[in-house]
C-alpha cells in the first residue's frame, strides 16, 4: 500500500545521484535505504555489506536465479 509522505529536500537531493546510478526512481532509492536501515537495526552485529548481499540473494532467488549450494 502506497502512502504519501513529506520528505526533506536534503534527503531527496541526497538520493538523486544514487537513484540515477542504480536506475531507480528517487522514491525507490529512499525505500531501498529504509529497507537496509531496518535490516541493520534488526541485525546490529552484521555488516551493511552482508545485509545488502543477503537482500540481493533473496531477490535473485525470487527471480529464479537461485542455485543449490553443494557442500564439499
Biopython code that builds the backbone (N, CA, C, O; Angstrom):
import numpy as np
from Bio.PDB.StructureBuilder import StructureBuilder

atoms = [
    (1, "UNK", "N", (0.839, -1.170, 0.000)),
    (1, "UNK", "CA", (0.000, 0.000, 0.000)),
    (1, "UNK", "C", (0.887, 1.238, 0.000)),
    (1, "UNK", "O", (1.733, 1.392, 0.881)),
    (2, "UNK", "N", (0.709, 2.096, -0.951)),
    (2, "UNK", "CA", (1.475, 3.333, -1.044)),
    (2, "UNK", "C", (0.887, 4.375, -0.106)),
    (2, "UNK", "O", (-0.329, 4.475, 0.057)),
    (3, "UNK", "N", (1.776, 5.148, 0.505)),
    (3, "UNK", "CA", (1.371, 6.220, 1.397)),
    (3, "UNK", "C", (2.162, 7.470, 1.048)),
    (3, "UNK", "O", (3.387, 7.424, 0.938)),
    (4, "UNK", "N", (1.479, 8.566, 0.879)),
    (4, "UNK", "CA", (2.159, 9.826, 0.595)),
    (4, "UNK", "C", (2.772, 10.359, 1.884)),
    (4, "UNK", "O", (2.141, 10.309, 2.941)),
    (5, "UNK", "N", (3.998, 10.868, 1.801)),
    (5, "UNK", "CA", (4.648, 11.452, 2.970)),
    (5, "UNK", "C", (5.584, 12.561, 2.539)),
    (5, "UNK", "O", (6.070, 12.579, 1.408)),
    (6, "UNK", "N", (5.831, 13.477, 3.443)),
    (6, "UNK", "CA", (6.745, 14.571, 3.161)),
    (6, "UNK", "C", (8.149, 14.156, 3.572)),
    (6, "UNK", "O", (8.363, 13.629, 4.664)),
    (7, "UNK", "N", (9.093, 14.399, 2.686)),
    (7, "UNK", "CA", (10.499, 14.119, 2.959)),
    (7, "UNK", "C", (11.273, 15.422, 2.824)),
    (7, "UNK", "O", (10.875, 16.315, 2.077)),
    (8, "UNK", "N", (12.362, 15.524, 3.538)),
    (8, "UNK", "CA", (13.159, 16.737, 3.454)),
    (8, "UNK", "C", (13.781, 16.861, 2.064)),
    (8, "UNK", "O", (14.088, 15.868, 1.405)),
    (9, "UNK", "N", (13.954, 18.097, 1.648)),
    (9, "UNK", "CA", (14.628, 18.347, 0.368)),
    (9, "UNK", "C", (16.036, 17.774, 0.381)),
    (9, "UNK", "O", (16.525, 17.296, -0.643)),
    (10, "UNK", "N", (16.682, 17.821, 1.531)),
    (10, "UNK", "CA", (18.054, 17.311, 1.642)),
    (10, "UNK", "C", (18.122, 15.811, 1.368)),
    (10, "UNK", "O", (19.028, 15.333, 0.685)),
    (11, "UNK", "N", (17.144, 15.073, 1.913)),
    (11, "UNK", "CA", (17.116, 13.623, 1.678)),
    (11, "UNK", "C", (16.852, 13.316, 0.212)),
    (11, "UNK", "O", (17.505, 12.455, -0.378)),
    (12, "UNK", "N", (15.903, 14.016, -0.365)),
    (12, "UNK", "CA", (15.569, 13.798, -1.776)),
    (12, "UNK", "C", (16.779, 14.101, -2.656)),
    (12, "UNK", "O", (17.089, 13.339, -3.572)),
    (13, "UNK", "N", (17.460, 15.206, -2.383)),
    (13, "UNK", "CA", (18.628, 15.572, -3.192)),
    (13, "UNK", "C", (19.790, 14.605, -2.968)),
    (13, "UNK", "O", (20.545, 14.328, -3.901)),
    (14, "UNK", "N", (19.945, 14.092, -1.755)),
    (14, "UNK", "CA", (20.996, 13.105, -1.490)),
    (14, "UNK", "C", (20.724, 11.803, -2.229)),
    (14, "UNK", "O", (21.657, 11.123, -2.655)),
    (15, "UNK", "N", (19.445, 11.453, -2.382)),
    (15, "UNK", "CA", (19.079, 10.200, -3.053)),
    (15, "UNK", "C", (19.214, 10.290, -4.565)),
    (15, "UNK", "O", (19.403, 9.273, -5.232)),
    (16, "UNK", "N", (19.120, 11.495, -5.110)),
    (16, "UNK", "CA", (19.088, 11.668, -6.566)),
    (16, "UNK", "C", (20.264, 10.998, -7.290)),
    (16, "UNK", "O", (20.019, 10.209, -8.202)),
    (17, "UNK", "N", (21.524, 11.270, -6.933)),
    (17, "UNK", "CA", (22.614, 10.626, -7.693)),
    (17, "UNK", "C", (22.654, 9.108, -7.528)),
    (17, "UNK", "O", (23.004, 8.387, -8.462)),
    (18, "UNK", "N", (22.299, 8.630, -6.346)),
    (18, "UNK", "CA", (22.273, 7.185, -6.131)),
    (18, "UNK", "C", (21.167, 6.540, -6.965)),
    (18, "UNK", "O", (21.362, 5.482, -7.564)),
    (19, "UNK", "N", (20.020, 7.181, -6.995)),
    (19, "UNK", "CA", (18.902, 6.669, -7.789)),
    (19, "UNK", "C", (19.270, 6.591, -9.261)),
    (19, "UNK", "O", (18.987, 5.601, -9.935)),
    (20, "UNK", "N", (19.903, 7.647, -9.749)),
    (20, "UNK", "CA", (20.314, 7.672, -11.150)),
    (20, "UNK", "C", (21.321, 6.559, -11.441)),
    (20, "UNK", "O", (21.193, 5.837, -12.429)),
    (21, "UNK", "N", (22.313, 6.432, -10.579)),
    (21, "UNK", "CA", (23.357, 5.426, -10.789)),
    (21, "UNK", "C", (22.814, 4.010, -10.732)),
    (21, "UNK", "O", (23.289, 3.127, -11.447)),
    (22, "UNK", "N", (21.812, 3.791, -9.878)),
    (22, "UNK", "CA", (21.269, 2.443, -9.703)),
    (22, "UNK", "C", (20.013, 2.197, -10.536)),
    (22, "UNK", "O", (19.364, 1.160, -10.394)),
    (23, "UNK", "N", (19.670, 3.152, -11.407)),
    (23, "UNK", "CA", (18.497, 3.031, -12.289)),
    (23, "UNK", "C", (17.211, 2.819, -11.486)),
    (23, "UNK", "O", (16.375, 1.981, -11.822)),
    (24, "UNK", "N", (17.080, 3.616, -10.402)),
    (24, "UNK", "CA", (15.883, 3.579, -9.580)),
    (24, "UNK", "C", (15.254, 4.964, -9.583)),
    (24, "UNK", "O", (15.921, 5.958, -9.871)),
    (25, "UNK", "N", (13.982, 5.021, -9.264)),
    (25, "UNK", "CA", (13.367, 6.321, -9.013)),
    (25, "UNK", "C", (13.862, 6.807, -7.646)),
    (25, "UNK", "O", (14.357, 6.020, -6.840)),
    (26, "UNK", "N", (13.723, 8.092, -7.404)),
    (26, "UNK", "CA", (14.137, 8.622, -6.104)),
    (26, "UNK", "C", (13.337, 7.979, -4.973)),
    (26, "UNK", "O", (13.938, 7.587, -3.972)),
    (27, "UNK", "N", (12.010, 7.849, -5.081)),
    (27, "UNK", "CA", (11.285, 7.167, -4.002)),
    (27, "UNK", "C", (11.744, 5.719, -3.790)),
    (27, "UNK", "O", (11.822, 5.258, -2.651)),
    (28, "UNK", "N", (12.044, 5.011, -4.864)),
    (28, "UNK", "CA", (12.518, 3.628, -4.720)),
    (28, "UNK", "C", (13.897, 3.588, -4.070)),
    (28, "UNK", "O", (14.194, 2.665, -3.311)),
    (29, "UNK", "N", (14.749, 4.586, -4.360)),
    (29, "UNK", "CA", (16.061, 4.640, -3.722)),
    (29, "UNK", "C", (15.912, 4.849, -2.219)),
    (29, "UNK", "O", (16.585, 4.190, -1.427)),
    (30, "UNK", "N", (15.035, 5.763, -1.830)),
    (30, "UNK", "CA", (14.816, 6.020, -0.411)),
    (30, "UNK", "C", (14.203, 4.791, 0.254)),
    (30, "UNK", "O", (14.548, 4.465, 1.389)),
    (31, "UNK", "N", (13.301, 4.110, -0.440)),
    (31, "UNK", "CA", (12.720, 2.870, 0.082)),
    (31, "UNK", "C", (13.809, 1.819, 0.283)),
    (31, "UNK", "O", (13.798, 1.098, 1.280)),
    (32, "UNK", "N", (14.745, 1.729, -0.654)),
    (32, "UNK", "CA", (15.858, 0.795, -0.559)),
    (32, "UNK", "C", (16.709, 1.105, 0.677)),
    (32, "UNK", "O", (17.061, 0.209, 1.445)),
    (33, "UNK", "N", (17.036, 2.403, 0.855)),
    (33, "UNK", "CA", (17.800, 2.798, 2.038)),
    (33, "UNK", "C", (17.065, 2.433, 3.317)),
    (33, "UNK", "O", (17.678, 1.966, 4.277)),
    (34, "UNK", "N", (15.756, 2.643, 3.337)),
    (34, "UNK", "CA", (14.966, 2.327, 4.529)),
    (34, "UNK", "C", (14.991, 0.831, 4.809)),
    (34, "UNK", "O", (15.076, 0.410, 5.963)),
    (35, "UNK", "N", (14.917, 0.040, 3.764)),
    (35, "UNK", "CA", (14.925, -1.424, 3.927)),
    (35, "UNK", "C", (16.262, -1.892, 4.506)),
    (35, "UNK", "O", (16.296, -2.749, 5.388)),
    (36, "UNK", "N", (17.356, -1.327, 4.007)),
    (36, "UNK", "CA", (18.678, -1.692, 4.529)),
    (36, "UNK", "C", (18.821, -1.205, 5.976)),
    (36, "UNK", "O", (19.350, -1.920, 6.827)),
    (37, "UNK", "N", (18.353, -0.003, 6.241)),
    (37, "UNK", "CA", (18.426, 0.536, 7.596)),
    (37, "UNK", "C", (17.644, -0.311, 8.586)),
    (37, "UNK", "O", (18.123, -0.563, 9.692)),
    (38, "UNK", "N", (16.460, -0.753, 8.213)),
    (38, "UNK", "CA", (15.658, -1.611, 9.087)),
    (38, "UNK", "C", (16.372, -2.930, 9.340)),
    (38, "UNK", "O", (16.431, -3.410, 10.472)),
    (39, "UNK", "N", (16.914, -3.512, 8.273)),
    (39, "UNK", "CA", (17.637, -4.779, 8.426)),
    (39, "UNK", "C", (18.867, -4.593, 9.312)),
    (39, "UNK", "O", (19.199, -5.478, 10.101)),
    (40, "UNK", "N", (19.543, -3.458, 9.189)),
    (40, "UNK", "CA", (20.720, -3.189, 10.018)),
    (40, "UNK", "C", (20.322, -3.020, 11.487)),
    (40, "UNK", "O", (21.024, -3.498, 12.378)),
    (41, "UNK", "N", (19.212, -2.350, 11.739)),
    (41, "UNK", "CA", (18.746, -2.209, 13.122)),
    (41, "UNK", "C", (18.298, -3.550, 13.696)),
    (41, "UNK", "O", (18.510, -3.820, 14.878)),
    (42, "UNK", "N", (17.687, -4.383, 12.874)),
    (42, "UNK", "CA", (17.241, -5.707, 13.325)),
    (42, "UNK", "C", (18.408, -6.655, 13.555)),
    (42, "UNK", "O", (18.285, -7.620, 14.309)),
    (43, "UNK", "N", (19.551, -6.386, 12.904)),
    (43, "UNK", "CA", (20.729, -7.265, 12.967)),
    (43, "UNK", "C", (21.979, -6.423, 13.207)),
    (43, "UNK", "O", (22.818, -6.312, 12.313)),
    (44, "UNK", "N", (22.127, -5.826, 14.395)),
    (44, "UNK", "CA", (23.226, -4.881, 14.623)),
    (44, "UNK", "C", (24.628, -5.475, 14.529)),
    (44, "UNK", "O", (25.599, -4.734, 14.380)),
    (45, "UNK", "N", (24.748, -6.783, 14.613)),
    (45, "UNK", "CA", (26.073, -7.411, 14.543)),
    (45, "UNK", "C", (26.531, -7.708, 13.121)),
    (45, "UNK", "O", (27.674, -8.117, 12.914)),
    (46, "UNK", "N", (25.649, -7.506, 12.133)),
    (46, "UNK", "CA", (26.001, -7.815, 10.750)),
    (46, "UNK", "C", (26.499, -6.564, 10.020)),
    (46, "UNK", "O", (25.933, -5.484, 10.189)),
    (47, "UNK", "N", (27.549, -6.704, 9.215)),
    (47, "UNK", "CA", (27.997, -5.570, 8.395)),
    (47, "UNK", "C", (26.956, -5.226, 7.332)),
    (47, "UNK", "O", (26.237, -6.099, 6.846)),
    (48, "UNK", "N", (26.885, -3.948, 6.980)),
    (48, "UNK", "CA", (25.912, -3.497, 5.984)),
    (48, "UNK", "C", (26.118, -4.218, 4.655)),
    (48, "UNK", "O", (25.142, -4.555, 3.985)),
    (49, "UNK", "N", (27.364, -4.460, 4.262)),
    (49, "UNK", "CA", (27.637, -5.174, 3.015)),
    (49, "UNK", "C", (27.035, -6.570, 3.014)),
    (49, "UNK", "O", (26.519, -7.024, 1.992)),
    (50, "UNK", "N", (27.097, -7.252, 4.148)),
    (50, "UNK", "CA", (26.500, -8.584, 4.258)),
    (50, "UNK", "C", (24.984, -8.498, 4.123)),
    (50, "UNK", "O", (24.365, -9.322, 3.450)),
    (51, "UNK", "N", (24.392, -7.493, 4.768)),
    (51, "UNK", "CA", (22.940, -7.303, 4.679)),
    (51, "UNK", "C", (22.538, -7.043, 3.231)),
    (51, "UNK", "O", (21.581, -7.636, 2.733)),
    (52, "UNK", "N", (23.270, -6.157, 2.557)),
    (52, "UNK", "CA", (22.972, -5.838, 1.161)),
    (52, "UNK", "C", (23.080, -7.084, 0.289)),
    (52, "UNK", "O", (22.196, -7.351, -0.525)),
    (53, "UNK", "N", (24.156, -7.845, 0.456)),
    (53, "UNK", "CA", (24.330, -9.066, -0.330)),
    (53, "UNK", "C", (23.212, -10.074, -0.053)),
    (53, "UNK", "O", (22.759, -10.767, -0.964)),
    (54, "UNK", "N", (22.772, -10.155, 1.192)),
    (54, "UNK", "CA", (21.682, -11.065, 1.542)),
    (54, "UNK", "C", (20.385, -10.646, 0.864)),
    (54, "UNK", "O", (19.668, -11.488, 0.322)),
    (55, "UNK", "N", (20.079, -9.347, 0.890)),
    (55, "UNK", "CA", (18.863, -8.854, 0.233)),
    (55, "UNK", "C", (18.917, -9.105, -1.276)),
    (55, "UNK", "O", (17.905, -9.448, -1.887)),
    (56, "UNK", "N", (20.091, -8.936, -1.871)),
    (56, "UNK", "CA", (20.247, -9.229, -3.299)),
    (56, "UNK", "C", (20.023, -10.714, -3.552)),
    (56, "UNK", "O", (19.345, -11.085, -4.510)),
    (57, "UNK", "N", (20.585, -11.559, -2.706)),
    (57, "UNK", "CA", (20.398, -13.007, -2.850)),
    (57, "UNK", "C", (18.944, -13.417, -2.754)),
    (57, "UNK", "O", (18.491, -14.287, -3.497)),
    (58, "UNK", "N", (18.209, -12.798, -1.844)),
    (58, "UNK", "CA", (16.778, -13.094, -1.712)),
    (58, "UNK", "C", (16.047, -12.751, -3.004)),
    (58, "UNK", "O", (15.228, -13.534, -3.484)),
    (59, "UNK", "N", (16.342, -11.579, -3.567)),
    (59, "UNK", "CA", (15.670, -11.158, -4.802)),
    (59, "UNK", "C", (16.091, -12.018, -5.991)),
    (59, "UNK", "O", (15.275, -12.303, -6.867)),
    (60, "UNK", "N", (17.358, -12.435, -6.030)),
    (60, "UNK", "CA", (17.797, -13.339, -7.098)),
    (60, "UNK", "C", (17.058, -14.667, -7.009)),
    (60, "UNK", "O", (16.662, -15.230, -8.030)),
    (61, "UNK", "N", (16.871, -15.168, -5.788)),
    (61, "UNK", "CA", (16.142, -16.426, -5.612)),
    (61, "UNK", "C", (14.688, -16.273, -6.053)),
    (61, "UNK", "O", (14.142, -17.158, -6.711)),
    (62, "UNK", "N", (14.064, -15.158, -5.695)),
    (62, "UNK", "CA", (12.677, -14.903, -6.115)),
    (62, "UNK", "C", (12.567, -14.814, -7.636)),
    (62, "UNK", "O", (11.535, -15.161, -8.211)),
    (63, "UNK", "N", (13.634, -14.349, -8.282)),
    (63, "UNK", "CA", (13.636, -14.222, -9.740)),
    (63, "UNK", "C", (14.002, -15.535, -10.432)),
    (63, "UNK", "O", (14.114, -15.575, -11.657)),
    (64, "UNK", "N", (14.188, -16.607, -9.661)),
    (64, "UNK", "CA", (14.515, -17.911, -10.228)),
    (64, "UNK", "C", (15.982, -18.095, -10.547)),
    (64, "UNK", "O", (16.343, -19.009, -11.289)),
    (65, "UNK", "N", (16.827, -17.253, -10.007)),
    (65, "UNK", "CA", (18.259, -17.332, -10.294)),
    (65, "UNK", "C", (19.028, -18.106, -9.221)),
    (65, "UNK", "O", (20.245, -18.263, -9.321)),
    (66, "UNK", "N", (18.323, -18.585, -8.202)),
    (66, "UNK", "CA", (18.977, -19.284, -7.110)),
    (66, "UNK", "C", (19.504, -20.632, -7.545)),
    (66, "UNK", "O", (18.932, -21.289, -8.415)),
    (67, "UNK", "N", (20.601, -21.036, -6.928)),
    (67, "UNK", "CA", (21.198, -22.345, -7.192)),
    (67, "UNK", "C", (21.455, -23.033, -5.869)),
    (67, "UNK", "O", (21.837, -22.389, -4.892)),
    (68, "UNK", "N", (21.249, -24.321, -5.834)),
    (68, "UNK", "CA", (21.506, -25.079, -4.612)),
    (68, "UNK", "C", (23.002, -25.104, -4.351)),
    (68, "UNK", "O", (23.800, -25.345, -5.257)),
    (69, "UNK", "N", (23.375, -24.851, -3.094)),
    (69, "UNK", "CA", (24.774, -24.884, -2.719)),
    (69, "UNK", "C", (25.170, -26.309, -2.387)),
    (69, "UNK", "O", (24.489, -26.982, -1.614)),
    (70, "UNK", "N", (26.265, -26.769, -2.966)),
    (70, "UNK", "CA", (26.780, -28.117, -2.710)),
    (70, "UNK", "C", (27.984, -27.996, -1.789)),
    (70, "UNK", "O", (28.986, -27.372, -2.141)),
    (71, "UNK", "N", (27.882, -28.596, -0.607)),
    (71, "UNK", "CA", (28.986, -28.579, 0.346)),
    (71, "UNK", "C", (30.070, -29.546, -0.100)),
    (71, "UNK", "O", (29.796, -30.601, -0.672)),
    (72, "UNK", "N", (31.312, -29.156, 0.177)),
    (72, "UNK", "CA", (32.429, -30.064, -0.064)),
    (72, "UNK", "C", (33.038, -30.012, -1.358)),
    (72, "UNK", "O", (33.985, -30.753, -1.625)),
]
sb = StructureBuilder()
sb.init_structure("model")
sb.init_model(0)
sb.init_chain("A")
sb.init_seg("    ")
for serial, (resi, resn, name, xyz) in enumerate(atoms, 1):
    if name == "N":
        sb.init_residue(resn, " ", resi, " ")
    sb.init_atom(name, np.array(xyz, "f"), 0.0, 1.0, " ", f" {name:<3s}", serial, name[0])
structure = sb.get_structure()
